[in-house]
Amino acid sequence: GNLRNMPEMLYFIYHVMLEADSSCHFEAGGGVSALRGSGSLRGSSHVFLVDIVRPIYRVIFDEHYVAVRVKPDGKDDKKLRPTYDRYLPPDSANYDDWNELFQDIPTLLGKVAALMRQSRTRRYYFLRQLPWRKILKDAKTHRELHSWWGVWAGTHRIWFLHSLLFFLSMFWVSSRNFQSNASGWSVFLGGNSPLVCLSFVGLLVPVHLFLWKLGTWFTTGIALRRGRALGVLLFIAQVLCSCIPVVTFLLVRYLDAVDSPELSIALWIHAFVCCLGALVILLQPCENGDKLRHATGSSWTAKLLRWLFWVTVLAVKWVVGLGSIAAIQQAITDLRTSQPGREALNELPQVAFGPNWDKDMVEWLAIWGTGFICYIADTQYWFVLGCGLLGFVLSVYQRGWGLHTLVSEDAICGVPQRFAERVILAAPRGNQNFASQAQGAVPVPSARRQWW
């Protein structure tokens, strides 16, 4: 009963017991003795509880508690460790973590290598000698944070995709026809051309990569962490790689300021690096070790249909959302609010300390921030609408593309006929109803079947 919350561990122990040799068993605290019977393992239950269950539960108990006292009513009163009464620390292991350990076969085999070197029939005897405290130590793969970092690490692709669509919409509405001939420090913060302004959108990739790696660093448990020094060096290396789009962007801005003819080459390099980073974010949802089980396999047809559905939904959302983005841009123009992309670099030190610029920036961020929240919430509407249309298409397909029957037929009166055709007689063997009425011909449609 003390191990009931770890079914995978129970399966492991039970599997070892099934393979045990029936010629010997062990007694509590003692050695091997012959069975008093034949045909199966025998012995009192306290042997199993004392030599196997108790050592495991002692490790579980010591993880959270320090002592057990008796209440006046005779019930147990477990005393938690200091500061554990509010909530458990992020790295404190629990039943789920130990059960997950016994699901991860390669890691488990590495921890019980001494047991697996024994013959199958002798493993049950050596099960009592396992160092359970060492085996169950450092089993936590994901830190349980009371923080938004856990939410971010699990849903970062959703935020990236919406941010990318939103910023592309902002560019399409406000800057796709923008031109300027400034040079040097008088160049606008948004650039002199639409393509230079579009390069700003690419900076979303390094910012997201940095926050993504930071989120995985905070949420990764000790079981998946590499050595402290190696882990820090690897994290720094990943952050430096994510800064490559920043370097290419600075190159683009420099060549734009000096009006260099190599600007187009720098723009292509910047676009390639940013697209590569975006594909890494969208197509690599998990870090190494995050997935405990492989994803359920599906056919290429199902995958293509799934991708086609989401591409269609997001494309329609983006096209329709351009109207909302245009309305926000028009409102900012009507309010005569300062826009950061339309400020010259050499004028920023002067206007930044003016009486109106900070107010305009707060107003600009508030308006676009509200628009971004509404833009994210709008996805639910288009998803439900897409599911409704997809369900309609599937219903017509299941009726042999007979749209007229879907519109004119009274489906309620057709339930008995379809049930007889598709469930009773057409069911796979093993699920058929072999009653006498199901062994004859398909029932004749009822005369009471109604049509509109």
C-alpha positions in Angstrom: 0.0 0.0 0.0 2.9 2.4 0.7 4.1 2.0 -2.9 0.7 2.1 -4.6 1.4 5.5 -6.1 4.3 4.1 -8.1 2.8 1.5 -10.3 5.8 1.2 -12.6 8.0 0.3 -9.6 5.4 -2.3 -8.5 5.5 -3.8 -12.0 9.3 -4.0 -11.9 9.3 -5.7 -8.5 6.5 -8.1 -9.6 8.4 -8.9 -12.8 11.5 -9.8 -10.8 9.4 -12.0 -8.5 7.8 -13.9 -11.4 11.2 -14.8 -12.7 12.6 -15.9 -9.3 13.7 -19.5 -8.8 11.3 -21.5 -6.6 14.1 -23.5 -5.0 15.0 -20.8 -2.5 13.8 -17.7 -0.8 15.1 -15.3 1.8 13.9 -14.5 5.2 13.8 -11.2 7.0 17.3 -10.2 8.0 18.6 -13.6 7.3 20.1 -15.7 4.5 18.7 -18.2 2.1 16.6 -21.2 3.2 14.9 -24.0 1.4 11.2 -23.9 0.8 9.0 -25.9 3.0 7.0 -26.8 -0.1 7.4 -27.0 -3.8 6.0 -25.4 -6.9 6.1 -21.7 -5.8 7.9 -19.2 -3.7 6.7 -19.3 -0.1 7.2 -17.4 3.0 5.4 -15.0 5.3 4.4 -11.5 4.0 6.5 -9.7 6.6 9.7 -10.9 4.8 8.7 -8.9 1.7 7.6 -5.9 3.7 10.7 -5.8 5.9 13.4 -6.4 3.3 12.0 -4.7 0.2 9.1 -2.4 1.0 10.5 -0.8 4.1 13.9 0.3 2.7 12.1 1.9 -0.3 9.5 3.7 1.9 12.2 4.9 4.3 13.8 6.8 1.4 10.4 8.2 0.4 9.6 9.2 4.0 13.0 10.9 4.5 12.5 13.0 1.4 9.6 15.0 3.0 9.4 14.2 6.7 11.6 14.1 9.7 9.6 12.1 12.3 6.3 10.5 13.1 4.5 11.3 16.3 1.3 9.9 17.8 -1.7 12.2 18.2 -3.8 12.0 21.4 -6.4 10.0 19.4 -3.8 7.4 18.5 -3.3 8.4 14.8 0.0 9.1 13.2 1.2 12.7 13.0 3.9 13.1 10.3 6.2 16.1 10.8 7.3 17.8 7.6 10.8 19.2 7.0 11.3 22.8 7.8 9.7 25.2 5.2 7.9 22.2 3.6 4.6 23.0 5.2 3.8 25.8 2.7 4.8 24.0 -0.5 7.5 21.6 -1.5 10.7 23.0 -2.9 11.2 22.8 -6.7 13.8 20.0 -6.5 12.0 17.8 -4.0 11.2 14.4 -5.5 7.8 12.8 -5.1 5.9 9.7 -6.2 5.5 10.9 -9.8 9.3 11.4 -10.2 10.2 8.0 -8.9 7.5 6.3 -11.0 8.9 8.2 -14.0 12.3 6.8 -13.2 11.0 3.2 -13.6 9.4 4.2 -17.0 12.8 5.5 -18.3 14.3 2.1 -19.0 17.9 3.2 -20.0 18.3 5.3 -16.9 16.8 2.6 -14.7 19.1 -0.1 -16.1 22.1 2.2 -15.3 21.0 2.5 -11.7 20.3 -1.2 -11.1 23.2 -2.5 -13.2 24.4 -4.7 -10.3 21.0 -6.4 -10.1 20.7 -6.9 -13.9 24.1 -8.7 -13.9 22.6 -11.5 -11.8 20.8 -14.4 -13.4 17.0 -13.9 -13.9 16.2 -16.5 -11.3 18.4 -15.0 -8.6 17.4 -11.3 -9.0 14.6 -11.5 -6.5 17.1 -12.5 -3.8 19.5 -9.6 -4.6 16.6 -7.2 -4.8 16.9 -6.7 -1.0 20.6 -5.6 -1.4 19.9 -2.7 -3.8 20.9 0.8 -2.5 17.5 2.3 -2.8 18.6 5.7 -1.4 21.2 6.0 -4.2 18.8 4.7 -6.9 16.0 7.1 -6.0 18.3 10.0 -5.6 18.4 12.7 -8.3 15.3 11.2 -10.0 13.6 14.5 -10.7 13.5 15.5 -14.4 11.4 18.7 -14.2 11.5 21.2 -11.4 8.1 22.1 -10.0 8.3 25.9 -10.0 5.6 28.1 -8.5 6.4 30.5 -11.4 5.4 31.5 -14.9 8.6 30.0 -16.2 6.9 26.6 -16.2 4.0 27.9 -18.3 6.4 29.7 -20.6 8.6 26.6 -21.2 5.5 24.5 -22.1 3.7 27.0 -24.4 6.5 29.1 -25.9 5.8 28.1 -29.4 2.3 29.5 -29.2 3.6 32.9 -28.0 6.3 32.9 -30.7 3.9 32.1 -33.5 1.4 34.8 -32.4 4.1 37.4 -31.9 5.6 36.7 -35.4 2.1 37.1 -37.1 1.4 40.2 -35.1 4.7 41.9 -35.9 4.5 40.9 -39.6 1.0 42.5 -39.6 2.4 45.7 -38.0 5.1 45.9 -40.7 2.6 45.2 -43.6 0.3 48.0 -42.4 2.7 50.7 -41.3 6.0 50.3 -43.1 5.7 48.3 -46.4 5.7 51.6 -48.4 8.0 53.6 -46.2 11.0 55.2 -47.8 13.7 57.6 -46.6 17.0 59.0 -47.9 18.7 59.8 -44.6 22.2 58.6 -43.9 24.6 58.4 -41.0 23.2 59.2 -37.6 20.2 61.0 -39.1 18.8 57.7 -40.3 15.5 56.7 -38.8 15.4 54.1 -36.1 13.1 52.0 -38.3 15.5 52.2 -41.3 15.4 53.8 -44.7 13.5 51.1 -46.6 10.8 48.5 -46.0 13.2 45.6 -46.0 15.4 47.2 -43.4 12.3 47.8 -41.3 11.3 44.2 -41.8 14.7 43.1 -40.4 13.5 44.4 -37.0 10.9 41.5 -37.0 13.8 39.1 -37.2 15.0 40.2 -33.8 12.1 38.4 -32.3 14.0 35.1 -33.0 17.1 35.8 -30.7 14.9 37.3 -28.0 12.6 34.3 -28.0 15.5 31.8 -28.1 17.1 33.5 -25.1 13.9 33.4 -23.1 13.2 29.8 -24.2 16.7 28.6 -23.1 16.3 30.5 -19.8 12.9 28.9 -19.2 14.2 25.4 -19.9 17.2 26.1 -17.6 14.9 27.0 -14.7 12.5 24.1 -15.2 15.0 21.2 -16.0 15.4 18.9 -13.1 18.7 17.5 -11.7 18.2 14.2 -13.5 18.6 15.8 -16.9 21.1 18.5 -16.0 24.7 17.9 -17.0 27.5 18.8 -14.7 27.2 22.2 -13.2 30.2 23.7 -15.1 29.4 21.9 -18.3 25.7 23.0 -18.1 26.6 26.6 -17.6 29.1 26.5 -20.5 26.5 24.8 -22.8 23.9 27.4 -21.8 26.3 30.3 -22.6 27.1 28.6 -25.9 23.4 28.4 -26.8 22.9 32.0 -25.9 25.8 33.1 -28.0 24.5 31.2 -31.0 21.1 32.8 -30.5 22.8 36.2 -30.8 23.9 35.6 -34.4 20.7 37.3 -35.8 21.6 40.4 -33.6 25.1 40.5 -35.3 23.6 40.3 -38.8 21.0 42.9 -37.9 23.7 45.4 -36.7 25.5 44.7 -40.0 22.3 45.5 -41.9 21.8 48.8 -40.0 25.4 49.8 -40.6 25.3 49.2 -44.3 22.0 51.0 -44.5 23.4 54.1 -42.7 26.4 54.3 -45.0 24.3 53.5 -48.1 26.4 50.5 -49.1 25.7 48.4 -52.2 26.3 45.2 -50.1 23.1 45.9 -48.2 21.1 43.4 -50.2 23.6 40.6 -49.4 23.4 41.4 -45.7 19.6 41.4 -45.8 19.6 37.9 -47.4 22.0 36.6 -44.7 19.9 38.1 -41.9 16.8 36.6 -43.4 18.4 33.2 -43.7 19.7 33.2 -40.1 16.3 34.4 -38.7 14.3 31.8 -40.7 16.6 29.1 -39.5 16.1 30.1 -35.9 12.3 30.3 -36.4 12.3 26.8 -37.8 14.3 25.5 -34.8 11.7 27.1 -32.5 8.7 25.8 -34.3 9.9 22.3 -35.3 11.9 21.4 -32.2 9.3 21.6 -29.4 11.3 19.7 -26.8 14.8 19.8 -25.4 16.8 16.6 -25.2 15.4 14.5 -22.5 12.1 16.3 -22.2 10.1 13.6 -23.9 9.6 10.5 -21.8 7.7 8.7 -24.5 7.7 8.9 -28.2 4.8 10.6 -29.9 2.0 8.4 -31.1 2.6 7.6 -34.8 0.3 8.8 -37.5 0.1 8.5 -41.2 1.6 11.2 -43.5 -2.0 11.9 -44.8 -3.1 12.7 -41.3 0.0 14.9 -40.7 -0.6 16.8 -44.0 -4.3 17.3 -43.2 -3.4 18.5 -39.7 -0.8 21.0 -41.0 -3.2 22.1 -43.8 -5.9 22.8 -41.2 -3.6 25.0 -39.0 -2.0 26.8 -42.0 -5.5 27.6 -43.3 -6.8 28.8 -39.9 -3.7 31.0 -39.2 -3.7 32.4 -42.8 -7.3 33.5 -42.5 -6.6 34.9 -39.1 -3.7 36.9 -40.4 -5.5 38.3 -43.4 -8.6 39.3 -41.4 -6.4 40.6 -38.6 -4.8 43.1 -40.9 -8.0 45.2 -40.7 -7.7 45.4 -36.9 -4.0 46.3 -37.1 -4.8 49.0 -39.6 -7.4 50.4 -37.3 -4.9 50.6 -34.4 -2.3 52.3 -36.7 -4.9 54.8 -37.8 -5.8 55.5 -34.2 -2.2 56.2 -33.3 -1.9 58.5 -36.3 -5.0 60.4 -35.4 -3.8 60.9 -31.8 -0.5 62.2 -33.2 1.5 59.9 -30.9 5.2 59.7 -31.4 6.3 56.4 -33.0 9.7 55.0 -32.1 10.5 53.8 -35.6 10.0 57.3 -37.0 12.6 59.0 -34.8 16.0 59.9 -36.1 18.9 58.5 -34.2 20.6 61.9 -33.7 17.3 63.4 -32.4 16.6 60.7 -29.8 18.8 62.2 -27.0 16.9 65.4 -27.4 13.3 64.2 -27.6 13.7 61.4 -25.0 13.9 63.9 -22.2 11.1 66.1 -23.5 7.7 66.6 -21.8 5.7 64.5 -24.2 7.9 61.7 -25.6 7.7 59.5 -22.5 3.9 59.9 -22.4 3.7 59.1 -26.0 5.8 55.9 -25.6 3.6 54.7 -22.7 0.5 55.4 -24.8 2.0 53.7 -27.8 2.9 50.6 -25.8 -0.5 50.5 -24.1 -2.4 50.6 -27.4 -0.3 48.0 -29.2 -0.2 45.8 -26.1 -3.9 45.8 -25.9 -4.1 45.0 -29.5 -1.7 42.1 -29.1 -3.8 40.6 -26.3 -6.9 40.8 -28.4 -5.0 39.3 -31.3 -4.1 36.2 -29.3 -7.6 35.8 -27.9 -9.0 36.0 -31.5 -7.3 32.6 -32.3 -10.0 30.7 -30.3 -12.7 32.1 -32.6 -11.0 31.0 -35.8 -10.1 27.6 -34.3 -13.7 26.9 -33.3 -14.9 28.1 -36.7 -12.4 25.9 -38.5 -13.4 22.9 -36.4 -17.0 23.5 -37.3 -16.3 23.7 -41.0 -14.1 20.6 -40.8 -16.8 18.7 -38.9 -19.3 19.6 -41.6 -17.0 18.4 -44.4 -16.5 15.1 -42.5 -20.2 14.6 -42.0 -20.8 15.0 -45.7 -17.9 12.7 -46.5 -19.3 10.0 -44.2 -22.6 10.2 -46.1 -20.9 9.6 -49.4 -21.0 13.3 -50.3 -24.8 13.1 -50.5 -25.4 16.7 -49.5 -29.1 16.4 -50.4 -29.7 13.7 -47.8 -28.0 15.8 -45.1 -30.4 18.7 -45.8 -33.7 16.8 -46.6 -33.6 13.6 -44.6 -35.0 13.1 -41.1 -31.9 11.6 -39.5 -33.7 10.5 -36.3 -35.9 8.1 -38.2 -32.9 6.6 -40.0 -31.1 5.7 -36.7 -32.5 2.1 -36.5 -31.6 1.3 -40.1 -28.1 2.7 -39.9 -27.5 1.0 -36.6 -28.5 -2.3 -38.1 -26.3 -1.8 -41.1 -23.1 -0.4 -39.5 -23.1 -1.8 -36.0 -24.9 -5.1 -35.8 -23.9 -6.6 -39.1 -20.9 -4.6 -40.2 -19.0 -4.8 -36.9 -15.7 -6.6 -36.7 -15.7 -10.2 -35.6 -15.7 -10.4 -31.8 -18.1 -7.4 -31.5 -20.9 -8.7 -33.6 -24.3 -9.5 -32.2 -25.1 -13.1 -33.3 -28.7 -13.0 -32.2 -31.2 -14.5 -34.5 -32.5 -11.2 -35.8 -28.9 -10.2 -36.8 -28.3 -13.4 -38.8 -30.8 -12.7 -41.6 -31.0 -9.9 -44.2 -30.7 -6.3 -43.3 -34.0 -5.0 -41.9 -36.3 -3.3 -44.4 -36.5 0.5 -43.9 -39.5 1.4 -41.9 -42.6 2.8 -43.6 -42.7 5.6 -41.0 -39.4 7.0 -42.3 -40.1 10.7 -42.9 -38.8 13.1 -45.4 -39.0 16.9 -45.4 
